[in-house]
Amino acid sequence: GLLSDPLQAKNLEALLVEYPPHYKGPPPFSHEGEEFGYVLEGTLTLVIQNKQYDLKAGESFHIVSRVPHTEKNTGDIAVKILYVVTPPILGKRADRNGREY
C-alpha cells in the first residue's frame, strides 16, 4: 500500500509491499531515480542486471533505478518490504526500452 499522501507535491514515495510465496515478479525494469528497500519479513530476491541477491528480514538495499532490476519471492512465506523511491513511480514502471506498463 501507498504510505505517502497522494495529494501533496513530493520527491519521495513510501510503499509497503507484500509479495506472496513463490511470486515470480515482473520482467526487469528501469526508471529514473533511486530506490531504498528494507525487508520486514521473509526473504526478498533482488535481481540487478541478472545478478541475484537474497535479502532477509532486517536487511536493506539502495539502488540507482536506471539499472534494470526486479524482485521476487522464491520462499514459502510472504515477503514484506518497506520501499522508499524517488521520484514517485507508482503506476510508472518501464521496461528496458522505456515503455511504461
N, C-alpha and C positions, 0 to 999 in steps of 0.2 A: 504494500500500500504506500501511497504517497504521504510523506511526513512533512512536506513543505506546504505553506499556504499558497494555493494556486492564484490568488488574487493580487499578490504583491510582486513588484518587479524584483527579480533576484538573479544572482550569478551562480548560486548553488542549488542543487535539488537533492533532498534526502529521501531515500526509499527503503522500506522494509520489504524484503523479498523472501519468499519461501519456494524452494524447488522440491517437488515430490521425489520419493525414491525412484531411482533409475531414469531421471529426467535427462534427455539427450541434448537439450539446448538447441539454440538456433545455429545456423552456419556462422562461421567467423564474420564479424562485422567491425566497422570502424566509424568514428565520428570525431569531431573536434573536441578538444578539452582534455580533462583528466578524470580519473575515477579512483575513489578510495573505497575499499570494501573491508568489513570486519565480520568474520564468521561468528555468529552467535551460537549456533547448534549444528551438529553434523560435520561432514567433510565436503568442502567445495572443491571441485576440479576446475581449475582455471587454465585455459589453453590460450597461449600467446604465441603467435607465429609458429604453430604446430608443436610448441614445447609445452608439456603438461606439468602443472604444479598442483599438488594436493594440500589444501589448507584446512586445518582442523579448527574446532571451536577455540576462540581466543587468539587466532592468527589473523593477519590482515595483509592487504596488498594496496599498492598505489601505482597506477599505470598512466602512461600517456595514451589517450584513447584513439589516436590516429593509427596505432598499430593494430592490425586485425586480431580480434580476441573473441572468446566465447566462454560460457560457463556451463557446467553440467554437474549432475549428481549421480555418481555410479554406485552409491551406497544403498543400504536397505532402510534408512531412516531419512526423514525430511531434512533439508538444509535451510537454515535461516541466516540471512545476511543483511547487515545494515550497509547500504551504499550511500555515498555522497559523491555527486557528479557535478561537473561544471563544463560548459554551460548546461542548463536543464535540457534533458534529451527525451523525456517521456513522450513516446509516440514518434520519435525521430531517429530510429535506427537505420543504418545504411549498410549495404553490402560492400564488397571490395571495390566495386565500380561506382560507388557513391549513390546508388539507387536506394531510396528510402523504402522501408517496409514496415 
